[in-house]
Amino acid sequence: RNKMAAMFARACKVVTRAAVPCAKARAATRNVTPIMHMRTTTSTLQSSFLDRLRFEIDDEKKNGEMPKFSDSVGIFKVSHSPGVAVTELTREEGDETIKVLLNVNDCTSVDIDEESVEEWQGKNPKFTVQIKNKQTGETLMIHCESEMEADINDDDEESVTQVLSIYEVGLASEGQEIETYLSDANYWDDELEASLRQYLADKGVDTEFLADLADYVYDKEYADYIDLLNRLEKFVARS
């Protein structure tokens, strides 16, 4: 996992190159033949990609550590499906069904540099909380994001906590989730928003859950990456 964190850290850096006028000129700066003159070496390029995929898979087996997934995140039940970006976490409470819907592709990357890569916690979870009343069929929908926030105590010791941001809120009649109006919570009264945060905490979306969810997203991102490598290797090998 540390290896993948370093990879993402490098990906976050911006590299500036001098502009060159054409493909030939770009190739000259790299001392290689332009791609347009390599049509007869497609198999060579394919073999190179396949070899690199196999090297990466082998390297991850040696140096990586596959996460072990529980059947729960906090007090929510969850089922992990490798390679499937969408995860649904659920729990029942009285007449309500509470769901947390998360798409790992929508989660935003944390801004880091290579020096702080050991402190990297992956992506900020971006998710929707749905609370459905079984009697009325209405569903409360709350679009949220959990972001890392660093705190420094009196002893100058730094700790990281997950802070909940609420973006949009709507109340949908049964079957009207897509058409329902969503209110921008950024314009809400501060005390109203704070009371909604407490309401969510009472439903299980509290600080401890946010930390567990961030860990889950971190593990899922890595597991899905390994799954992708293996499926790519098989796909390219058949080409």
TIMARMAR-762910 format. One record per residue (C-alpha): residue number from 1; x, y, z. Coordinates in nm, 3 decimals, always signed. Layout:
<atoms>
<atom><pos>NUM</pos><X>X</X><Y>Y</Y><Z>Z</Z></atom>
...
</atoms>
This chain:
<atoms>
<atom><pos>1</pos><X>+0.000</X><Y>+0.000</Y><Z>+0.000</Z></atom>
<atom><pos>2</pos><X>+0.290</X><Y>+0.239</Y><Z>+0.069</Z></atom>
<atom><pos>3</pos><X>+0.414</X><Y>+0.173</Y><Z>-0.283</Z></atom>
<atom><pos>4</pos><X>+0.081</X><Y>+0.277</Y><Z>-0.430</Z></atom>
<atom><pos>5</pos><X>+0.073</X><Y>+0.586</Y><Z>-0.206</Z></atom>
<atom><pos>6</pos><X>+0.408</X><Y>+0.693</Y><Z>-0.344</Z></atom>
<atom><pos>7</pos><X>+0.277</X><Y>+0.636</Y><Z>-0.695</Z></atom>
<atom><pos>8</pos><X>-0.021</X><Y>+0.867</Y><Z>-0.632</Z></atom>
<atom><pos>9</pos><X>+0.208</X><Y>+1.125</Y><Z>-0.473</Z></atom>
<atom><pos>10</pos><X>+0.422</X><Y>+1.135</Y><Z>-0.786</Z></atom>
<atom><pos>11</pos><X>+0.110</X><Y>+1.159</Y><Z>-1.000</Z></atom>
<atom><pos>12</pos><X>+0.003</X><Y>+1.470</Y><Z>-0.807</Z></atom>
<atom><pos>13</pos><X>+0.316</X><Y>+1.661</Y><Z>-0.913</Z></atom>
<atom><pos>14</pos><X>+0.293</X><Y>+1.893</Y><Z>-1.215</Z></atom>
<atom><pos>15</pos><X>+0.568</X><Y>+1.854</Y><Z>-1.472</Z></atom>
<atom><pos>16</pos><X>+0.628</X><Y>+2.139</Y><Z>-1.718</Z></atom>
<atom><pos>17</pos><X>+0.792</X><Y>+2.063</Y><Z>-2.052</Z></atom>
<atom><pos>18</pos><X>+0.901</X><Y>+2.298</Y><Z>-2.328</Z></atom>
<atom><pos>19</pos><X>+0.652</X><Y>+2.309</Y><Z>-2.613</Z></atom>
<atom><pos>20</pos><X>+0.760</X><Y>+2.140</Y><Z>-2.938</Z></atom>
<atom><pos>21</pos><X>+0.588</X><Y>+2.190</Y><Z>-3.275</Z></atom>
<atom><pos>22</pos><X>+0.513</X><Y>+1.837</Y><Z>-3.394</Z></atom>
<atom><pos>23</pos><X>+0.532</X><Y>+1.464</Y><Z>-3.327</Z></atom>
<atom><pos>24</pos><X>+0.871</X><Y>+1.436</Y><Z>-3.496</Z></atom>
<atom><pos>25</pos><X>+1.015</X><Y>+1.717</Y><Z>-3.289</Z></atom>
<atom><pos>26</pos><X>+0.876</X><Y>+1.566</Y><Z>-2.968</Z></atom>
<atom><pos>27</pos><X>+1.028</X><Y>+1.232</Y><Z>-3.061</Z></atom>
<atom><pos>28</pos><X>+1.362</X><Y>+1.397</Y><Z>-3.135</Z></atom>
<atom><pos>29</pos><X>+1.376</X><Y>+1.543</Y><Z>-2.786</Z></atom>
<atom><pos>30</pos><X>+1.335</X><Y>+1.190</Y><Z>-2.650</Z></atom>
<atom><pos>31</pos><X>+1.567</X><Y>+1.035</Y><Z>-2.912</Z></atom>
<atom><pos>32</pos><X>+1.301</X><Y>+0.784</Y><Z>-3.021</Z></atom>
<atom><pos>33</pos><X>+1.111</X><Y>+0.715</Y><Z>-3.343</Z></atom>
<atom><pos>34</pos><X>+0.767</X><Y>+0.882</Y><Z>-3.375</Z></atom>
<atom><pos>35</pos><X>+0.470</X><Y>+0.651</Y><Z>-3.314</Z></atom>
<atom><pos>36</pos><X>+0.345</X><Y>+0.715</Y><Z>-3.669</Z></atom>
<atom><pos>37</pos><X>+0.657</X><Y>+0.537</Y><Z>-3.799</Z></atom>
<atom><pos>38</pos><X>+0.611</X><Y>+0.235</Y><Z>-3.573</Z></atom>
<atom><pos>39</pos><X>+0.306</X><Y>+0.071</Y><Z>-3.725</Z></atom>
<atom><pos>40</pos><X>+0.502</X><Y>-0.244</Y><Z>-3.802</Z></atom>
<atom><pos>41</pos><X>+0.607</X><Y>-0.286</Y><Z>-3.439</Z></atom>
<atom><pos>42</pos><X>+0.265</X><Y>-0.302</Y><Z>-3.276</Z></atom>
<atom><pos>43</pos><X>+0.334</X><Y>-0.648</Y><Z>-3.138</Z></atom>
<atom><pos>44</pos><X>+0.653</X><Y>-0.515</Y><Z>-2.981</Z></atom>
<atom><pos>45</pos><X>+0.464</X><Y>-0.235</Y><Z>-2.807</Z></atom>
<atom><pos>46</pos><X>+0.196</X><Y>-0.480</Y><Z>-2.693</Z></atom>
<atom><pos>47</pos><X>+0.460</X><Y>-0.717</Y><Z>-2.558</Z></atom>
<atom><pos>48</pos><X>+0.627</X><Y>-0.429</Y><Z>-2.374</Z></atom>
<atom><pos>49</pos><X>+0.299</X><Y>-0.331</Y><Z>-2.208</Z></atom>
<atom><pos>50</pos><X>+0.227</X><Y>-0.693</Y><Z>-2.117</Z></atom>
<atom><pos>51</pos><X>+0.575</X><Y>-0.739</Y><Z>-1.973</Z></atom>
<atom><pos>52</pos><X>+0.537</X><Y>-0.423</Y><Z>-1.768</Z></atom>
<atom><pos>53</pos><X>+0.198</X><Y>-0.533</Y><Z>-1.639</Z></atom>
<atom><pos>54</pos><X>+0.343</X><Y>-0.866</Y><Z>-1.530</Z></atom>
<atom><pos>55</pos><X>+0.637</X><Y>-0.691</Y><Z>-1.365</Z></atom>
<atom><pos>56</pos><X>+0.400</X><Y>-0.464</Y><Z>-1.173</Z></atom>
<atom><pos>57</pos><X>+0.180</X><Y>-0.755</Y><Z>-1.065</Z></atom>
<atom><pos>58</pos><X>+0.483</X><Y>-0.949</Y><Z>-0.944</Z></atom>
<atom><pos>59</pos><X>+0.620</X><Y>-0.644</Y><Z>-0.764</Z></atom>
<atom><pos>60</pos><X>+0.289</X><Y>-0.589</Y><Z>-0.585</Z></atom>
<atom><pos>61</pos><X>+0.284</X><Y>-0.954</Y><Z>-0.477</Z></atom>
<atom><pos>62</pos><X>+0.630</X><Y>-0.914</Y><Z>-0.326</Z></atom>
<atom><pos>63</pos><X>+0.599</X><Y>-0.569</Y><Z>-0.172</Z></atom>
<atom><pos>64</pos><X>+0.227</X><Y>-0.495</Y><Z>-0.143</Z></atom>
<atom><pos>65</pos><X>-0.021</X><Y>-0.613</Y><Z>+0.115</Z></atom>
<atom><pos>66</pos><X>-0.373</X><Y>-0.701</Y><Z>+0.009</Z></atom>
<atom><pos>67</pos><X>-0.631</X><Y>-0.565</Y><Z>+0.254</Z></atom>
<atom><pos>68</pos><X>-0.877</X><Y>-0.791</Y><Z>+0.431</Z></atom>
<atom><pos>69</pos><X>-1.233</X><Y>-0.667</Y><Z>+0.415</Z></atom>
<atom><pos>70</pos><X>-1.480</X><Y>-0.700</Y><Z>+0.699</Z></atom>
<atom><pos>71</pos><X>-1.854</X><Y>-0.740</Y><Z>+0.647</Z></atom>
<atom><pos>72</pos><X>-1.912</X><Y>-0.408</Y><Z>+0.822</Z></atom>
<atom><pos>73</pos><X>-1.792</X><Y>-0.048</Y><Z>+0.835</Z></atom>
<atom><pos>74</pos><X>-1.883</X><Y>+0.097</Y><Z>+1.170</Z></atom>
<atom><pos>75</pos><X>-2.234</X><Y>-0.025</Y><Z>+1.241</Z></atom>
<atom><pos>76</pos><X>-2.320</X><Y>-0.052</Y><Z>+0.871</Z></atom>
<atom><pos>77</pos><X>-2.318</X><Y>-0.381</Y><Z>+0.682</Z></atom>
<atom><pos>78</pos><X>-2.116</X><Y>-0.388</Y><Z>+0.361</Z></atom>
<atom><pos>79</pos><X>-2.032</X><Y>-0.634</Y><Z>+0.085</Z></atom>
<atom><pos>80</pos><X>-1.706</X><Y>-0.580</Y><Z>-0.105</Z></atom>
<atom><pos>81</pos><X>-1.698</X><Y>-0.651</Y><Z>-0.479</Z></atom>
<atom><pos>82</pos><X>-1.352</X><Y>-0.625</Y><Z>-0.641</Z></atom>
<atom><pos>83</pos><X>-1.346</X><Y>-0.398</Y><Z>-0.944</Z></atom>
<atom><pos>84</pos><X>-1.693</X><Y>-0.257</Y><Z>-0.876</Z></atom>
<atom><pos>85</pos><X>-1.667</X><Y>+0.113</Y><Z>-0.793</Z></atom>
<atom><pos>86</pos><X>-2.002</X><Y>+0.145</Y><Z>-0.616</Z></atom>
<atom><pos>87</pos><X>-2.040</X><Y>+0.031</Y><Z>-0.255</Z></atom>
<atom><pos>88</pos><X>-2.363</X><Y>+0.025</Y><Z>-0.054</Z></atom>
<atom><pos>89</pos><X>-2.355</X><Y>+0.026</Y><Z>+0.326</Z></atom>
<atom><pos>90</pos><X>-2.682</X><Y>-0.043</Y><Z>+0.505</Z></atom>
<atom><pos>91</pos><X>-2.841</X><Y>-0.069</Y><Z>+0.847</Z></atom>
<atom><pos>92</pos><X>-3.193</X><Y>-0.093</Y><Z>+0.983</Z></atom>
<atom><pos>93</pos><X>-3.329</X><Y>+0.118</Y><Z>+1.267</Z></atom>
<atom><pos>94</pos><X>-3.694</X><Y>+0.092</Y><Z>+1.361</Z></atom>
<atom><pos>95</pos><X>-3.907</X><Y>+0.197</Y><Z>+1.065</Z></atom>
<atom><pos>96</pos><X>-3.606</X><Y>+0.329</Y><Z>+0.877</Z></atom>
<atom><pos>97</pos><X>-3.354</X><Y>+0.185</Y><Z>+0.632</Z></atom>
<atom><pos>98</pos><X>-3.031</X><Y>+0.385</Y><Z>+0.637</Z></atom>
<atom><pos>99</pos><X>-2.793</X><Y>+0.359</Y><Z>+0.342</Z></atom>
<atom><pos>100</pos><X>-2.456</X><Y>+0.511</Y><Z>+0.265</Z></atom>
<atom><pos>101</pos><X>-2.389</X><Y>+0.503</Y><Z>-0.109</Z></atom>
<atom><pos>102</pos><X>-2.028</X><Y>+0.551</Y><Z>-0.217</Z></atom>
<atom><pos>103</pos><X>-1.859</X><Y>+0.547</Y><Z>-0.557</Z></atom>
<atom><pos>104</pos><X>-1.482</X><Y>+0.526</Y><Z>-0.521</Z></atom>
<atom><pos>105</pos><X>-1.444</X><Y>+0.692</Y><Z>-0.864</Z></atom>
<atom><pos>106</pos><X>-1.612</X><Y>+1.005</Y><Z>-0.725</Z></atom>
<atom><pos>107</pos><X>-1.390</X><Y>+1.028</Y><Z>-0.417</Z></atom>
<atom><pos>108</pos><X>-1.142</X><Y>+1.316</Y><Z>-0.436</Z></atom>
<atom><pos>109</pos><X>-0.767</X><Y>+1.276</Y><Z>-0.396</Z></atom>
<atom><pos>110</pos><X>-0.593</X><Y>+1.429</Y><Z>-0.097</Z></atom>
<atom><pos>111</pos><X>-0.331</X><Y>+1.692</Y><Z>-0.185</Z></atom>
<atom><pos>112</pos><X>+0.007</X><Y>+1.565</Y><Z>-0.068</Z></atom>
<atom><pos>113</pos><X>+0.375</X><Y>+1.575</Y><Z>-0.153</Z></atom>
<atom><pos>114</pos><X>+0.626</X><Y>+1.291</Y><Z>-0.151</Z></atom>
<atom><pos>115</pos><X>+0.774</X><Y>+1.398</Y><Z>+0.183</Z></atom>
<atom><pos>116</pos><X>+0.439</X><Y>+1.343</Y><Z>+0.356</Z></atom>
<atom><pos>117</pos><X>+0.344</X><Y>+1.027</Y><Z>+0.170</Z></atom>
<atom><pos>118</pos><X>+0.365</X><Y>+0.817</Y><Z>+0.488</Z></atom>
<atom><pos>119</pos><X>+0.082</X><Y>+1.025</Y><Z>+0.632</Z></atom>
<atom><pos>120</pos><X>-0.134</X><Y>+0.978</Y><Z>+0.323</Z></atom>
<atom><pos>121</pos><X>-0.477</X><Y>+0.837</Y><Z>+0.390</Z></atom>
<atom><pos>122</pos><X>-0.592</X><Y>+0.791</Y><Z>+0.031</Z></atom>
<atom><pos>123</pos><X>-0.900</X><Y>+0.969</Y><Z>-0.097</Z></atom>
<atom><pos>124</pos><X>-1.162</X><Y>+1.177</Y><Z>+0.076</Z></atom>
<atom><pos>125</pos><X>-1.484</X><Y>+0.970</Y><Z>+0.087</Z></atom>
<atom><pos>126</pos><X>-1.763</X><Y>+1.132</Y><Z>-0.110</Z></atom>
<atom><pos>127</pos><X>-2.100</X><Y>+0.971</Y><Z>-0.044</Z></atom>
<atom><pos>128</pos><X>-2.476</X><Y>+1.003</Y><Z>-0.013</Z></atom>
<atom><pos>129</pos><X>-2.674</X><Y>+0.915</Y><Z>+0.297</Z></atom>
<atom><pos>130</pos><X>-3.027</X><Y>+0.792</Y><Z>+0.228</Z></atom>
<atom><pos>131</pos><X>-3.272</X><Y>+0.751</Y><Z>+0.516</Z></atom>
<atom><pos>132</pos><X>-3.595</X><Y>+0.588</Y><Z>+0.403</Z></atom>
<atom><pos>133</pos><X>-3.912</X><Y>+0.576</Y><Z>+0.611</Z></atom>
<atom><pos>134</pos><X>-4.072</X><Y>+0.237</Y><Z>+0.548</Z></atom>
<atom><pos>135</pos><X>-4.421</X><Y>+0.362</Y><Z>+0.629</Z></atom>
<atom><pos>136</pos><X>-4.435</X><Y>+0.673</Y><Z>+0.409</Z></atom>
<atom><pos>137</pos><X>-4.180</X><Y>+0.567</Y><Z>+0.146</Z></atom>
<atom><pos>138</pos><X>-4.009</X><Y>+0.906</Y><Z>+0.172</Z></atom>
<atom><pos>139</pos><X>-3.631</X><Y>+0.921</Y><Z>+0.152</Z></atom>
<atom><pos>140</pos><X>-3.409</X><Y>+1.187</Y><Z>+0.306</Z></atom>
<atom><pos>141</pos><X>-3.105</X><Y>+1.234</Y><Z>+0.081</Z></atom>
<atom><pos>142</pos><X>-2.788</X><Y>+1.404</Y><Z>+0.204</Z></atom>
<atom><pos>143</pos><X>-2.483</X><Y>+1.444</Y><Z>-0.021</Z></atom>
<atom><pos>144</pos><X>-2.165</X><Y>+1.456</Y><Z>+0.185</Z></atom>
<atom><pos>145</pos><X>-1.787</X><Y>+1.443</Y><Z>+0.181</Z></atom>
<atom><pos>146</pos><X>-1.547</X><Y>+1.349</Y><Z>+0.458</Z></atom>
<atom><pos>147</pos><X>-1.222</X><Y>+1.548</Y><Z>+0.458</Z></atom>
<atom><pos>148</pos><X>-0.904</X><Y>+1.516</Y><Z>+0.659</Z></atom>
<atom><pos>149</pos><X>-0.829</X><Y>+1.798</Y><Z>+0.898</Z></atom>
<atom><pos>150</pos><X>-0.506</X><Y>+1.829</Y><Z>+1.096</Z></atom>
<atom><pos>151</pos><X>-0.513</X><Y>+1.948</Y><Z>+1.458</Z></atom>
<atom><pos>152</pos><X>-0.213</X><Y>+2.049</Y><Z>+1.670</Z></atom>
<atom><pos>153</pos><X>-0.247</X><Y>+2.015</Y><Z>+2.046</Z></atom>
<atom><pos>154</pos><X>-0.073</X><Y>+2.213</Y><Z>+2.320</Z></atom>
<atom><pos>155</pos><X>+0.231</X><Y>+1.982</Y><Z>+2.296</Z></atom>
<atom><pos>156</pos><X>+0.268</X><Y>+2.058</Y><Z>+1.921</Z></atom>
<atom><pos>157</pos><X>+0.159</X><Y>+1.704</Y><Z>+1.839</Z></atom>
<atom><pos>158</pos><X>-0.036</X><Y>+1.671</Y><Z>+1.517</Z></atom>
<atom><pos>159</pos><X>-0.342</X><Y>+1.450</Y><Z>+1.483</Z></atom>
<atom><pos>160</pos><X>-0.573</X><Y>+1.396</Y><Z>+1.187</Z></atom>
<atom><pos>161</pos><X>-0.951</X><Y>+1.370</Y><Z>+1.210</Z></atom>
<atom><pos>162</pos><X>-1.224</X><Y>+1.329</Y><Z>+0.951</Z></atom>
<atom><pos>163</pos><X>-1.459</X><Y>+1.626</Y><Z>+0.920</Z></atom>
<atom><pos>164</pos><X>-1.800</X><Y>+1.596</Y><Z>+0.757</Z></atom>
<atom><pos>165</pos><X>-1.901</X><Y>+1.844</Y><Z>+0.487</Z></atom>
<atom><pos>166</pos><X>-2.267</X><Y>+1.854</Y><Z>+0.382</Z></atom>
<atom><pos>167</pos><X>-2.339</X><Y>+1.978</Y><Z>+0.030</Z></atom>
<atom><pos>168</pos><X>-2.697</X><Y>+1.908</Y><Z>-0.067</Z></atom>
<atom><pos>169</pos><X>-3.014</X><Y>+1.795</Y><Z>+0.110</Z></atom>
<atom><pos>170</pos><X>-3.344</X><Y>+1.675</Y><Z>-0.033</Z></atom>
<atom><pos>171</pos><X>-3.656</X><Y>+1.485</Y><Z>+0.070</Z></atom>
<atom><pos>172</pos><X>-3.793</X><Y>+1.257</Y><Z>-0.202</Z></atom>
<atom><pos>173</pos><X>-4.131</X><Y>+1.093</Y><Z>-0.231</Z></atom>
<atom><pos>174</pos><X>-4.115</X><Y>+0.723</Y><Z>-0.316</Z></atom>
<atom><pos>175</pos><X>-3.974</X><Y>+0.676</Y><Z>-0.665</Z></atom>
<atom><pos>176</pos><X>-3.894</X><Y>+1.047</Y><Z>-0.707</Z></atom>
<atom><pos>177</pos><X>-3.529</X><Y>+1.047</Y><Z>-0.596</Z></atom>
<atom><pos>178</pos><X>-3.392</X><Y>+1.174</Y><Z>-0.928</Z></atom>
<atom><pos>179</pos><X>-3.649</X><Y>+1.452</Y><Z>-0.979</Z></atom>
<atom><pos>180</pos><X>-3.639</X><Y>+1.583</Y><Z>-0.620</Z></atom>
<atom><pos>181</pos><X>-3.515</X><Y>+1.934</Y><Z>-0.543</Z></atom>
<atom><pos>182</pos><X>-3.182</X><Y>+1.947</Y><Z>-0.359</Z></atom>
<atom><pos>183</pos><X>-3.100</X><Y>+2.241</Y><Z>-0.133</Z></atom>
<atom><pos>184</pos><X>-2.743</X><Y>+2.374</Y><Z>-0.122</Z></atom>
<atom><pos>185</pos><X>-2.643</X><Y>+2.335</Y><Z>+0.244</Z></atom>
<atom><pos>186</pos><X>-2.371</X><Y>+2.599</Y><Z>+0.206</Z></atom>
<atom><pos>187</pos><X>-2.650</X><Y>+2.857</Y><Z>+0.234</Z></atom>
<atom><pos>188</pos><X>-2.806</X><Y>+2.703</Y><Z>+0.543</Z></atom>
<atom><pos>189</pos><X>-2.800</X><Y>+2.868</Y><Z>+0.882</Z></atom>
<atom><pos>190</pos><X>-2.495</X><Y>+2.741</Y><Z>+1.076</Z></atom>
<atom><pos>191</pos><X>-2.703</X><Y>+2.609</Y><Z>+1.363</Z></atom>
<atom><pos>192</pos><X>-2.939</X><Y>+2.431</Y><Z>+1.124</Z></atom>
<atom><pos>193</pos><X>-2.647</X><Y>+2.258</Y><Z>+0.953</Z></atom>
<atom><pos>194</pos><X>-2.491</X><Y>+2.170</Y><Z>+1.289</Z></atom>
<atom><pos>195</pos><X>-2.816</X><Y>+2.010</Y><Z>+1.401</Z></atom>
<atom><pos>196</pos><X>-2.821</X><Y>+1.804</Y><Z>+1.079</Z></atom>
<atom><pos>197</pos><X>-2.469</X><Y>+1.683</Y><Z>+1.154</Z></atom>
<atom><pos>198</pos><X>-2.585</X><Y>+1.568</Y><Z>+1.496</Z></atom>
<atom><pos>199</pos><X>-2.888</X><Y>+1.402</Y><Z>+1.336</Z></atom>
<atom><pos>200</pos><X>-2.655</X><Y>+1.206</Y><Z>+1.107</Z></atom>
<atom><pos>201</pos><X>-2.430</X><Y>+1.114</Y><Z>+1.400</Z></atom>
<atom><pos>202</pos><X>-2.735</X><Y>+0.973</Y><Z>+1.581</Z></atom>
<atom><pos>203</pos><X>-2.801</X><Y>+0.761</Y><Z>+1.270</Z></atom>
<atom><pos>204</pos><X>-2.447</X><Y>+0.619</Y><Z>+1.278</Z></atom>
<atom><pos>205</pos><X>-2.263</X><Y>+0.866</Y><Z>+1.053</Z></atom>
<atom><pos>206</pos><X>-2.038</X><Y>+0.998</Y><Z>+1.328</Z></atom>
<atom><pos>207</pos><X>-1.667</X><Y>+1.082</Y><Z>+1.353</Z></atom>
<atom><pos>208</pos><X>-1.570</X><Y>+0.722</Y><Z>+1.421</Z></atom>
<atom><pos>209</pos><X>-1.766</X><Y>+0.601</Y><Z>+1.119</Z></atom>
<atom><pos>210</pos><X>-1.602</X><Y>+0.864</Y><Z>+0.897</Z></atom>
<atom><pos>211</pos><X>-1.258</X><Y>+0.739</Y><Z>+1.002</Z></atom>
<atom><pos>212</pos><X>-1.358</X><Y>+0.379</Y><Z>+0.929</Z></atom>
<atom><pos>213</pos><X>-1.503</X><Y>+0.483</Y><Z>+0.593</Z></atom>
<atom><pos>214</pos><X>-1.180</X><Y>+0.661</Y><Z>+0.496</Z></atom>
<atom><pos>215</pos><X>-0.987</X><Y>+0.343</Y><Z>+0.580</Z></atom>
<atom><pos>216</pos><X>-1.230</X><Y>+0.139</Y><Z>+0.371</Z></atom>
<atom><pos>217</pos><X>-1.188</X><Y>+0.371</Y><Z>+0.070</Z></atom>
<atom><pos>218</pos><X>-0.809</X><Y>+0.349</Y><Z>+0.107</Z></atom>
<atom><pos>219</pos><X>-0.820</X><Y>-0.032</Y><Z>+0.108</Z></atom>
<atom><pos>220</pos><X>-1.075</X><Y>-0.054</Y><Z>-0.172</Z></atom>
<atom><pos>221</pos><X>-0.874</X><Y>+0.179</Y><Z>-0.396</Z></atom>
<atom><pos>222</pos><X>-0.571</X><Y>-0.049</Y><Z>-0.362</Z></atom>
<atom><pos>223</pos><X>-0.766</X><Y>-0.375</Y><Z>-0.399</Z></atom>
<atom><pos>224</pos><X>-0.941</X><Y>-0.245</Y><Z>-0.712</Z></atom>
<atom><pos>225</pos><X>-0.605</X><Y>-0.135</Y><Z>-0.854</Z></atom>
<atom><pos>226</pos><X>-0.464</X><Y>-0.486</Y><Z>-0.810</Z></atom>
<atom><pos>227</pos><X>-0.780</X><Y>-0.633</Y><Z>-0.961</Z></atom>
<atom><pos>228</pos><X>-0.743</X><Y>-0.401</Y><Z>-1.260</Z></atom>
<atom><pos>229</pos><X>-0.380</X><Y>-0.503</Y><Z>-1.314</Z></atom>
<atom><pos>230</pos><X>-0.473</X><Y>-0.870</Y><Z>-1.321</Z></atom>
<atom><pos>231</pos><X>-0.764</X><Y>-0.819</Y><Z>-1.559</Z></atom>
<atom><pos>232</pos><X>-0.553</X><Y>-0.598</Y><Z>-1.785</Z></atom>
<atom><pos>233</pos><X>-0.284</X><Y>-0.866</Y><Z>-1.799</Z></atom>
<atom><pos>234</pos><X>-0.536</X><Y>-1.126</Y><Z>-1.916</Z></atom>
<atom><pos>235</pos><X>-0.694</X><Y>-0.884</Y><Z>-2.165</Z></atom>
<atom><pos>236</pos><X>-0.364</X><Y>-0.781</Y><Z>-2.326</Z></atom>
<atom><pos>237</pos><X>-0.238</X><Y>-1.139</Y><Z>-2.333</Z></atom>
<atom><pos>238</pos><X>-0.542</X><Y>-1.237</Y><Z>-2.543</Z></atom>
<atom><pos>239</pos><X>-0.497</X><Y>-0.945</Y><Z>-2.787</Z></atom>
</atoms>
